[in-house]
Amino acid sequence: MWGLVVRATLRRARRRLRAGPLYRWRFSGRTPDRVLIAPPDLRLPDKQIADEIYHGRFALSGHMVDTGGDSPFQIEVADAEWLKSLHGFRWLRHMREAGTDLSAANARALVGDWMATHGRRIGGVAWDPAITARRIIAWLQHSTVVLQAADYNLYRAYLKSLAMQVRYLRVVAADIADAEERLRARAALCYAALSLPVAQPVQRQATRQLSLELDRQILPDGCHVSRNPQAVLELLADLLPLRYTYAAQAEAPPPQLIAAVERMLPALRFFRHQDGTLALFNGMGATAPDRLAAILRHDDTAGQPLARMPYAGYDRLAMDTTTVIADTGLPPPLDQSHEAHAGCLSFEMSSSRQRFVVNCGVDAFGADDFRPLSRATAAHSTATLNDTSQARFVLTPQISDLVGTPLSGGPKKVEVRREDSDGIQGFTASHDAYVSRFGLWHERQLALAGEGRILEGTDRFFRAKGGSVPNDGRDAVAVRFHLHPAVGLFRDRDDRMVLKASAGDLWIFDCKDVEPTVEESIYFAALGGPRKSRQIVLSFRASQLAEVSWRFTRISRAG
């Protein structure tokens, strides 16, 4: 942890130095005379949003700000995520989609405002390297709408500012702490090298740096090193158009880019549930299904997803219309764990276009105070011991300001054994997150059978050195199954616990070892913000029960 603090302190010092007068001369230079090509943008546009922006209403990162006719770049706004989205300029796509002279004029005016207020002095959130990378990509992708009917002065100012931002990013990219943002910065520099007139050595250097970053960050099974499905989705939205931009410029994409994209697309399908959303692991929030579909449209493999992602640490069970996805891996490296969750051995289950068992996910645009709650083990469909999370991620404000909120103290060892046979898909996995504090391992066995009609599970807690679990008051287990808010829960006339979606399957939950109870829960990952939900809880003492077995059984199919 202290190594992280030292590195973060050095990065901050280098950034301040490079934004100062001693370094600023490095960001001046020749202004390109044109944009050679506008790369495509796979993020979905909306004409109505362009109209809202024209009237001064900016709905960004889940927050609406009405500028009252003032420039959005000159008003005081406290929300940091809103400011990042504003300075990232991805909203330019909505202006291009509108396709009117009015929307183009509005785009020009807003870009002009930014250059006048933030373009001359490097500093603040506008020049955060990660935000600069997003802005460079957006300005290149939507240069046609900005430069449409632009006068000479704006045209030259736009290209001069773009070139300055590229040179600045080239200097600071290596110091970006977040892996996903560092990879995006390397992609932005490749976009610039392909879209602007540059020397061949500059283009080759940009391509080489991108290739090295792809090798470091994209695992052999296609997942990102952060283990966050959201990172895979967001990076593909930048890497796919980059691949097409190489082709449009008659340049061969680097083999690492082609290979990474071909691995990441199946990885994205691995995380997709029956309802078209992505599983809620390690920082994943709400999914817009149409956006996911827009990315997967470029997947030419169209095969079945893998059963395992051994490098990322996930398992998938799928039969008929039932899908189970489980976290069976170690946490990501400490410096890439700012979004990671303490949810080892948690799982989600979907059936006939409805998620039934979920993790609570995250509210991507909500208050930071809720993040520790959503990252804790109790917010996942797995077992907790003594109401204690598997890992810690709450630091003092001073340290968090430097290094964020990395996950520490999580599992050091996870053992997984796949157990597939005729008509059964399953695995047994265990982790040691509770060994250092309570001396107990947690083991979970899952099996999907009966052509997707039966999901059976067993949870065990056992001593690391063998022998019976001591009755010392430190063996209280709670096995949680968080339910999606759209799932109804009731008991039928036979006193069975029934799970029912409004237009989905009917599932029975039963456990012969422990009487299930129902408690309130919060589903953080709803599109409209957190929603109330419920959870089924099995509570017992590990010293009294060696293991607890439970079962979900589908008793009817959706019509």
C-alpha positions as CSV (number, residue, x, y, z in Angstrom):
1,M,0.0,0.0,0.0
2,W,2.8,2.4,0.9
3,G,4.4,1.7,-2.5
4,L,1.2,2.8,-4.1
5,V,1.3,6.1,-2.1
6,V,4.9,6.8,-3.1
7,R,4.2,6.1,-6.8
8,A,1.1,8.3,-6.7
9,T,3.0,11.1,-5.0
10,L,5.7,11.0,-7.7
11,R,3.1,10.9,-10.5
12,R,1.4,14.0,-9.0
13,A,4.7,15.8,-8.7
14,R,5.7,15.0,-12.3
15,R,2.3,16.1,-13.6
16,R,2.6,19.5,-11.9
17,L,6.1,19.9,-13.2
18,R,5.0,19.1,-16.8
19,A,2.1,21.5,-16.6
20,G,4.4,24.3,-15.5
21,P,6.4,26.8,-17.5
22,L,9.6,24.5,-17.6
23,Y,7.7,21.9,-19.7
24,R,5.1,23.9,-21.5
25,W,7.3,24.6,-24.5
26,R,7.2,20.9,-25.3
27,F,3.5,21.2,-26.1
28,S,3.9,23.9,-28.8
29,G,4.8,23.1,-32.3
30,R,3.5,22.8,-35.9
31,T,-0.2,23.1,-36.4
32,P,-1.6,20.4,-38.8
33,D,-3.4,21.8,-41.8
34,R,-6.3,19.3,-41.8
35,V,-8.0,16.2,-40.3
36,L,-7.3,13.3,-42.7
37,I,-10.1,11.1,-41.5
38,A,-12.9,11.2,-38.9
39,P,-12.9,7.8,-37.1
40,P,-16.3,6.1,-36.5
41,D,-18.0,6.2,-33.1
42,L,-19.8,3.1,-31.9
43,R,-21.4,4.8,-28.9
44,L,-25.1,5.3,-29.5
45,P,-26.3,8.9,-30.3
46,D,-29.6,10.5,-29.5
47,K,-31.0,13.6,-31.4
48,Q,-33.1,14.5,-28.4
49,I,-30.0,15.0,-26.3
50,A,-28.6,17.4,-28.9
51,D,-31.8,19.4,-28.5
52,E,-31.5,19.5,-24.7
53,I,-27.9,20.7,-25.0
54,Y,-28.9,23.4,-27.4
55,H,-31.3,24.7,-24.7
56,G,-28.6,24.6,-22.1
57,R,-29.5,21.4,-20.3
58,F,-26.6,19.0,-20.0
59,A,-27.6,15.5,-18.7
60,L,-24.2,13.9,-18.1
61,S,-23.1,11.1,-15.8
62,G,-26.6,10.7,-14.4
63,H,-26.9,14.4,-13.4
64,M,-28.8,17.2,-15.1
65,V,-27.3,20.8,-15.1
66,D,-29.2,23.7,-16.6
67,T,-26.7,26.4,-17.5
68,G,-29.4,29.1,-17.9
69,G,-27.9,30.2,-21.2
70,D,-24.3,30.5,-19.8
71,S,-21.4,28.5,-21.1
72,P,-21.1,25.2,-19.3
73,F,-17.4,25.7,-19.1
74,Q,-17.7,28.9,-17.0
75,I,-20.2,27.9,-14.4
76,E,-19.5,26.3,-11.0
77,V,-20.6,22.7,-10.7
78,A,-19.7,20.5,-7.7
79,D,-20.3,17.1,-9.3
80,A,-16.9,15.7,-10.4
81,E,-18.2,13.0,-12.7
82,W,-20.4,15.6,-14.5
83,L,-17.4,17.8,-15.1
84,K,-15.4,14.9,-16.4
85,S,-18.1,14.0,-18.9
86,L,-18.4,17.6,-19.9
87,H,-14.7,18.0,-20.7
88,G,-14.6,14.6,-22.3
89,F,-16.8,15.8,-25.2
90,R,-18.3,12.4,-26.0
91,W,-21.7,14.2,-26.2
92,L,-20.6,15.6,-29.5
93,R,-22.0,12.5,-31.1
94,H,-25.5,13.7,-30.4
95,M,-24.9,16.8,-32.4
96,R,-23.6,14.8,-35.3
97,E,-26.7,12.6,-35.2
98,A,-29.0,15.6,-35.2
99,G,-27.5,16.5,-38.6
100,T,-28.8,20.1,-38.7
101,D,-27.0,23.4,-39.3
102,L,-28.2,24.5,-35.8
103,S,-26.6,21.5,-34.1
104,A,-23.4,22.0,-36.0
105,A,-23.3,25.7,-35.0
106,N,-23.9,24.7,-31.4
107,A,-21.1,22.2,-31.5
108,R,-18.7,24.9,-32.9
109,A,-19.8,27.4,-30.2
110,L,-19.2,24.9,-27.4
111,V,-15.8,23.9,-28.7
112,G,-14.9,27.5,-29.1
113,D,-16.0,28.2,-25.5
114,W,-13.8,25.4,-24.2
115,M,-10.8,26.6,-26.2
116,A,-11.3,30.2,-24.8
117,T,-11.7,29.1,-21.2
118,H,-9.5,26.0,-20.9
119,G,-7.4,25.7,-24.0
120,R,-4.6,28.2,-23.1
121,R,-3.7,27.0,-19.6
122,I,-3.0,23.4,-18.7
123,G,-4.5,22.5,-15.4
124,G,-7.6,21.3,-13.5
125,V,-10.0,18.5,-14.4
126,A,-10.1,19.7,-18.1
127,W,-6.5,18.6,-18.5
128,D,-6.6,15.4,-16.5
129,P,-4.7,13.0,-18.8
130,A,-7.6,10.5,-18.9
131,I,-10.1,13.3,-19.8
132,T,-7.7,14.7,-22.4
133,A,-7.5,11.3,-24.0
134,R,-11.3,11.0,-24.3
135,R,-11.5,14.6,-25.6
136,I,-8.9,13.9,-28.3
137,I,-10.9,10.8,-29.5
138,A,-14.2,12.7,-29.5
139,W,-12.8,15.7,-31.3
140,L,-11.3,13.5,-34.0
141,Q,-14.4,11.3,-34.3
142,H,-16.7,14.3,-34.6
143,S,-14.5,16.8,-36.4
144,T,-16.9,16.9,-39.3
145,V,-19.7,18.4,-37.3
146,V,-17.4,20.8,-35.5
147,L,-15.6,22.0,-38.6
148,Q,-18.7,22.1,-40.8
149,A,-19.0,25.7,-42.1
150,A,-16.3,26.8,-39.6
151,D,-14.5,30.0,-40.5
152,Y,-10.7,30.0,-41.0
153,N,-9.9,31.3,-37.5
154,L,-11.9,28.5,-35.7
155,Y,-10.6,25.9,-38.1
156,R,-7.0,26.8,-37.3
157,A,-7.7,27.2,-33.6
158,Y,-9.3,23.8,-33.4
159,L,-6.4,22.1,-35.1
160,K,-3.8,24.0,-33.0
161,S,-5.6,23.0,-29.8
162,L,-5.9,19.4,-30.9
163,A,-2.2,19.2,-31.7
164,M,-1.3,20.8,-28.3
165,Q,-3.5,18.2,-26.5
166,V,-1.9,15.4,-28.4
167,R,1.6,16.5,-27.5
168,Y,0.6,17.0,-23.9
169,L,-0.9,13.5,-23.7
170,R,2.2,12.0,-25.4
171,V,4.3,13.3,-22.5
172,V,2.0,12.4,-19.6
173,A,0.4,9.1,-20.8
174,A,2.9,6.8,-19.1
175,D,2.0,8.4,-15.7
176,I,-1.7,7.6,-15.8
177,A,-2.3,5.3,-12.8
178,D,-5.5,3.6,-13.9
179,A,-4.8,0.9,-16.4
180,E,-8.0,1.3,-18.4
181,E,-7.4,5.0,-18.8
182,R,-3.8,4.5,-19.7
183,L,-4.7,2.1,-22.5
184,R,-7.3,4.6,-23.7
185,A,-4.6,7.3,-23.8
186,R,-2.4,5.0,-26.0
187,A,-5.4,4.4,-28.2
188,A,-6.1,8.2,-28.4
189,L,-2.5,8.8,-29.6
190,C,-2.9,6.2,-32.3
191,Y,-6.2,7.9,-33.4
192,A,-4.2,11.2,-33.6
193,A,-1.4,9.6,-35.5
194,L,-3.8,8.1,-38.1
195,S,-6.1,11.1,-38.4
196,L,-3.6,14.0,-38.5
197,P,-0.6,14.5,-40.8
198,V,2.3,13.2,-38.8
199,A,5.7,11.7,-39.5
200,Q,5.9,7.9,-39.9
201,P,8.2,7.5,-36.8
202,V,5.5,9.2,-34.7
203,Q,2.8,6.8,-36.0
204,R,5.1,3.8,-35.4
205,Q,5.9,4.9,-31.9
206,A,2.2,5.3,-31.1
207,T,1.4,1.9,-32.5
208,R,4.3,0.3,-30.5
209,Q,3.1,1.8,-27.2
210,L,-0.4,0.7,-27.8
211,S,0.7,-2.8,-28.5
212,L,2.8,-3.0,-25.3
213,E,-0.2,-1.7,-23.3
214,L,-2.6,-4.3,-24.8
215,D,-0.2,-7.1,-24.0
216,R,0.0,-5.8,-20.3
217,Q,-3.7,-5.3,-19.8
218,I,-5.8,-7.7,-21.9
219,L,-5.6,-11.2,-20.4
220,P,-5.3,-14.3,-22.6
221,D,-9.0,-15.0,-22.1
222,G,-10.1,-11.5,-23.2
223,C,-10.9,-10.0,-19.9
224,H,-9.3,-6.7,-18.7
225,V,-6.7,-7.0,-15.9
226,S,-9.2,-5.1,-13.6
227,R,-11.7,-8.1,-13.9
228,N,-14.4,-5.5,-14.6
229,P,-16.9,-6.4,-17.4
230,Q,-17.5,-2.6,-17.8
231,A,-13.9,-2.1,-18.7
232,V,-14.2,-4.7,-21.5
233,L,-17.3,-2.9,-22.9
234,E,-15.8,0.6,-22.7
235,L,-12.5,-0.3,-24.2
236,L,-14.1,-2.2,-27.1
237,A,-16.0,1.0,-27.9
238,D,-12.6,2.6,-28.5
239,L,-10.6,-0.2,-29.9
240,L,-13.0,-1.4,-32.5
241,P,-13.2,2.0,-34.3
242,L,-9.4,2.2,-34.0
243,R,-9.1,-1.1,-35.9
244,Y,-11.3,0.3,-38.6
245,T,-9.4,3.5,-38.7
246,Y,-6.2,1.6,-39.4
247,A,-7.9,-0.1,-42.3
248,A,-9.4,3.1,-43.7
249,Q,-5.9,4.6,-43.8
250,A,-4.5,1.5,-45.6
251,E,-2.4,0.8,-42.6
252,A,-2.1,-2.7,-41.1
253,P,-3.4,-2.8,-37.5
254,P,-0.9,-4.1,-35.0
255,P,-1.3,-7.8,-34.4
256,Q,-1.8,-7.1,-30.7
257,L,-4.9,-4.9,-31.5
258,I,-6.5,-7.5,-33.7
259,A,-5.8,-10.3,-31.2
260,A,-7.1,-8.3,-28.3
261,V,-10.3,-7.4,-30.0
262,E,-10.9,-11.0,-31.0
263,R,-10.4,-12.1,-27.4
264,M,-12.5,-9.3,-25.8
265,L,-15.6,-9.8,-27.9
266,P,-16.1,-13.4,-26.7
267,A,-15.3,-12.3,-23.2
268,L,-18.1,-9.7,-23.4
269,R,-20.5,-12.5,-24.4
270,F,-19.3,-14.6,-21.5
271,F,-20.6,-11.9,-19.1
272,R,-23.9,-11.5,-20.9
273,H,-27.1,-12.7,-19.2
274,Q,-30.3,-14.0,-20.8
275,D,-31.8,-10.5,-20.6
276,G,-28.9,-8.9,-22.6
277,T,-27.2,-7.3,-19.6
278,L,-23.7,-7.9,-18.2
279,A,-23.1,-9.7,-14.9
280,L,-22.5,-7.4,-11.9
281,F,-18.9,-8.1,-10.8
282,N,-16.1,-5.9,-9.8
283,G,-17.4,-2.4,-10.6
284,M,-20.0,-3.3,-13.2
285,G,-23.1,-1.1,-13.0
286,A,-26.3,-0.8,-15.2
287,T,-26.1,-2.1,-18.8
288,A,-27.9,-0.4,-21.6
289,P,-28.7,-3.6,-23.7
290,D,-28.9,-1.7,-27.0
291,R,-25.4,-0.4,-26.4
292,L,-24.1,-3.8,-25.7
293,A,-25.8,-5.1,-28.8
294,A,-24.1,-2.4,-30.9
295,I,-20.7,-3.6,-29.8
296,L,-21.4,-7.3,-30.1
297,R,-22.7,-6.7,-33.7
298,H,-19.0,-6.6,-34.6
299,D,-18.3,-10.1,-33.2
300,D,-17.9,-12.4,-36.2
301,T,-17.2,-15.5,-34.2
302,A,-20.8,-16.0,-33.1
303,G,-19.9,-19.1,-31.1
304,Q,-20.9,-20.2,-27.7
305,P,-19.1,-18.3,-24.8
306,L,-16.3,-20.1,-23.0
307,A,-17.2,-22.2,-19.9
308,R,-14.3,-20.7,-18.0
309,M,-12.1,-17.6,-18.0
310,P,-9.1,-19.1,-16.2
311,Y,-6.9,-16.0,-16.3
312,A,-9.6,-13.6,-15.1
313,G,-11.2,-16.1,-12.7
314,Y,-14.8,-16.6,-13.7
315,D,-17.0,-19.7,-14.4
316,R,-20.1,-19.9,-16.5
317,L,-22.8,-22.6,-16.5
318,A,-25.3,-22.5,-19.3
319,M,-28.1,-24.9,-20.3
320,D,-31.2,-24.2,-22.4
321,T,-32.4,-20.7,-21.2
322,T,-30.6,-20.7,-17.8
323,T,-27.3,-19.0,-17.3
324,V,-25.1,-18.9,-14.1
325,I,-22.0,-16.7,-13.9
326,A,-19.7,-17.0,-10.9
327,D,-16.6,-15.1,-9.6
328,T,-14.0,-17.8,-8.9
329,G,-10.8,-15.7,-9.1
330,L,-8.4,-13.7,-7.1
331,P,-8.7,-9.9,-6.8
332,P,-6.9,-7.9,-9.5
333,P,-3.5,-6.4,-8.7
334,L,-3.6,-3.8,-5.9
335,D,-3.0,-0.8,-8.2
336,Q,-5.9,-1.9,-10.5
337,S,-8.4,-2.8,-7.8
338,H,-10.1,0.6,-7.3
339,E,-13.4,-0.8,-8.6
340,A,-12.9,-4.4,-7.4
341,H,-15.4,-6.0,-5.1
342,A,-15.1,-8.4,-2.2
343,G,-17.3,-11.0,-3.9
344,C,-15.3,-14.1,-4.4
345,L,-17.5,-17.2,-5.0
346,S,-20.6,-15.0,-5.6
347,F,-22.8,-15.9,-8.6
348,E,-25.7,-14.6,-10.7
349,M,-28.5,-16.6,-12.3
350,S,-30.7,-15.6,-15.2
351,S,-33.5,-17.5,-17.0
352,S,-35.6,-16.7,-20.0
353,R,-34.6,-13.1,-20.4
354,Q,-34.9,-12.3,-16.6
355,R,-32.2,-12.1,-14.0
356,F,-33.3,-13.9,-10.8
357,V,-30.2,-14.0,-8.5
358,V,-27.9,-11.0,-8.8
359,N,-25.2,-9.1,-7.0
360,C,-26.1,-5.6,-5.9
361,G,-23.8,-4.0,-8.5
362,V,-22.9,-0.3,-8.3
363,D,-24.6,3.0,-8.9
364,A,-22.1,4.4,-11.4
365,F,-23.3,8.0,-11.0
366,G,-24.5,7.9,-7.4
367,A,-22.9,9.2,-4.2
368,D,-19.5,7.9,-3.3
369,D,-20.8,7.0,0.2
370,F,-22.6,4.0,-1.2
371,R,-19.6,2.6,-3.0
372,P,-18.2,0.8,0.1
373,L,-21.6,-0.8,0.7
374,S,-21.9,-2.1,-2.8
375,R,-18.3,-3.5,-2.8
376,A,-18.7,-5.4,0.5
377,T,-19.2,-9.1,0.5
378,A,-22.7,-8.8,2.0
379,A,-23.8,-7.1,-1.3
380,H,-23.0,-10.2,-3.2
381,S,-24.8,-13.6,-3.6
382,T,-22.2,-15.5,-1.6
383,A,-21.5,-16.3,2.0
384,T,-20.2,-14.0,4.7
385,L,-18.5,-15.1,8.0
386,N,-19.3,-13.1,11.2
387,D,-20.8,-10.3,9.1
388,T,-17.3,-9.5,7.9
389,S,-16.3,-8.6,4.3
390,Q,-13.7,-10.6,2.6
391,A,-11.6,-7.5,1.9
392,R,-11.1,-3.8,2.9
393,F,-11.3,-0.7,0.7
394,V,-12.0,2.2,3.0
395,L,-8.9,4.4,3.6
396,T,-8.3,7.7,5.3
397,P,-9.3,10.7,3.1
398,Q,-5.6,11.8,2.8
399,I,-4.5,8.4,1.4
400,S,-7.6,8.0,-0.8
401,D,-6.9,11.3,-2.3
402,L,-3.6,9.9,-3.5
403,V,-4.3,6.3,-4.4
404,G,-8.1,6.0,-4.6
405,T,-9.7,3.0,-2.8
406,P,-7.8,-0.2,-3.7
407,L,-9.0,-3.5,-2.4
408,S,-6.7,-5.0,0.2
409,G,-6.8,-8.1,2.5
410,G,-8.8,-10.2,0.0
411,P,-8.2,-13.8,-0.9
412,K,-4.6,-14.8,-1.5
413,K,-5.5,-18.3,-2.8
414,V,-8.5,-19.5,-4.7
415,E,-8.8,-23.1,-5.8
416,V,-11.2,-24.1,-8.6
417,R,-12.1,-27.5,-10.0
418,R,-14.4,-27.8,-12.9
419,E,-16.9,-30.8,-12.7
420,D,-18.7,-31.1,-16.0
421,S,-20.2,-34.4,-17.1
422,D,-23.1,-35.7,-19.2
423,G,-26.1,-33.4,-18.5
424,I,-24.3,-31.5,-15.7
425,Q,-22.2,-28.4,-15.7
426,G,-20.5,-27.4,-12.4
427,F,-17.5,-26.6,-10.3
428,T,-16.1,-26.6,-6.8
429,A,-14.2,-23.5,-5.6
430,S,-12.8,-22.3,-2.3
431,H,-11.0,-19.2,-1.0
432,D,-8.9,-18.3,2.0
433,A,-10.1,-14.7,2.6
434,Y,-11.3,-15.5,6.1
435,V,-8.3,-17.7,7.1
436,S,-6.1,-14.9,8.5
437,R,-9.0,-13.6,10.8
438,F,-11.0,-16.6,11.6
439,G,-9.0,-19.6,10.5
440,L,-11.7,-20.8,8.1
441,W,-11.9,-21.5,4.4
442,H,-15.1,-21.1,2.4
443,E,-15.9,-23.7,-0.3
444,R,-18.8,-23.5,-2.7
445,Q,-20.1,-26.2,-5.1
446,L,-22.5,-25.3,-7.9
447,A,-24.1,-27.7,-10.4
448,L,-26.6,-26.9,-13.2
449,A,-28.5,-29.9,-14.4
450,G,-31.9,-31.2,-15.7
451,E,-31.4,-29.3,-19.0
452,G,-31.2,-26.0,-17.1
453,R,-34.1,-26.7,-14.7
454,I,-32.1,-27.3,-11.5
455,L,-29.3,-25.3,-9.9
456,E,-27.9,-27.0,-6.8
457,G,-25.4,-25.5,-4.5
458,T,-23.5,-26.4,-1.3
459,D,-21.5,-24.1,1.0
460,R,-19.0,-25.3,3.5
461,F,-16.7,-23.6,6.0
462,F,-13.8,-25.7,7.3
463,R,-10.6,-25.1,9.2
464,A,-7.4,-24.4,7.3
465,K,-5.6,-27.1,9.3
466,G,-8.4,-29.6,9.4
467,G,-10.5,-30.8,12.3
468,S,-13.9,-29.5,13.4
469,V,-14.8,-25.8,13.5
470,P,-14.6,-24.6,17.1
471,N,-17.7,-23.2,18.8
472,D,-16.0,-20.0,19.8
473,G,-18.6,-17.4,18.7
474,R,-16.7,-16.7,15.5
475,D,-18.4,-19.0,13.1
476,A,-21.7,-17.2,12.2
477,V,-22.4,-17.8,8.5
478,A,-24.9,-15.9,6.3
479,V,-25.4,-17.2,2.8
480,R,-27.1,-14.6,0.7
481,F,-29.1,-14.7,-2.5
482,H,-29.9,-11.2,-3.7
483,L,-33.0,-11.0,-6.0
484,H,-33.5,-8.7,-8.9
485,P,-36.1,-6.1,-8.1
486,A,-38.4,-7.4,-10.9
487,V,-38.6,-10.8,-9.2
488,G,-41.5,-11.4,-7.0
489,L,-41.1,-13.7,-3.9
490,F,-43.9,-15.5,-2.1
491,R,-44.8,-18.8,-0.5
492,D,-47.3,-21.1,-2.2
493,R,-49.9,-23.2,-0.5
494,D,-47.3,-25.9,0.1
495,D,-45.2,-23.3,1.9
496,R,-42.6,-23.4,-0.8
497,M,-40.5,-20.2,-1.5
498,V,-41.4,-19.2,-5.1
499,L,-39.6,-16.7,-7.3
500,K,-41.6,-15.2,-10.2
501,A,-40.9,-12.5,-12.7
502,S,-43.7,-10.5,-14.3
503,A,-43.2,-12.3,-17.7
504,G,-40.6,-15.0,-16.8
505,D,-40.1,-18.4,-15.4
506,L,-41.2,-19.7,-12.0
507,W,-38.5,-21.0,-9.7
508,I,-38.7,-22.7,-6.3
509,F,-36.0,-22.2,-3.7
510,D,-35.5,-24.7,-1.0
511,C,-33.0,-25.7,1.7
512,K,-33.5,-28.7,3.9
513,D,-30.7,-27.8,6.3
514,V,-31.6,-24.3,7.3
515,E,-34.9,-22.4,7.3
516,P,-34.6,-19.6,4.7
517,T,-35.5,-16.0,5.8
518,V,-36.2,-13.0,3.7
519,E,-34.6,-9.6,4.3
520,E,-34.5,-6.3,2.5
521,S,-31.7,-5.5,0.0
522,I,-30.7,-2.7,-2.3
523,Y,-30.1,-3.1,-6.0
524,F,-27.7,-0.4,-6.9
525,A,-27.3,-1.2,-10.6
526,A,-30.8,-0.2,-11.9
527,L,-30.8,2.2,-14.8
528,G,-32.8,4.8,-12.8
529,G,-30.7,4.5,-9.7
530,P,-30.8,2.3,-6.6
531,R,-34.0,0.3,-6.0
532,K,-35.3,-1.7,-3.1
533,S,-35.1,-5.4,-3.5
534,R,-35.0,-8.6,-1.3
535,Q,-32.6,-11.3,-0.4
536,I,-33.0,-14.9,0.7
537,V,-30.6,-15.6,3.7
538,L,-29.5,-18.9,5.2
539,S,-28.0,-18.3,8.6
540,F,-26.2,-21.0,10.6
541,R,-23.2,-21.8,12.8
542,A,-20.3,-23.5,11.0
543,S,-19.5,-25.4,14.2
544,Q,-23.0,-26.9,14.2
545,L,-23.4,-27.6,10.4
546,A,-20.5,-28.9,8.4
547,E,-22.3,-27.8,5.1
548,V,-25.5,-26.4,3.8
549,S,-27.1,-27.5,0.6
550,W,-29.7,-25.5,-1.3
551,R,-31.5,-25.7,-4.7
552,F,-33.3,-23.6,-7.3
553,T,-35.8,-25.6,-9.4
554,R,-37.7,-24.2,-12.4
555,I,-41.3,-25.4,-12.3
556,S,-42.6,-23.6,-15.3
557,R,-41.4,-21.8,-18.4
558,A,-42.2,-18.3,-19.6
559,G,-45.0,-18.4,-22.2
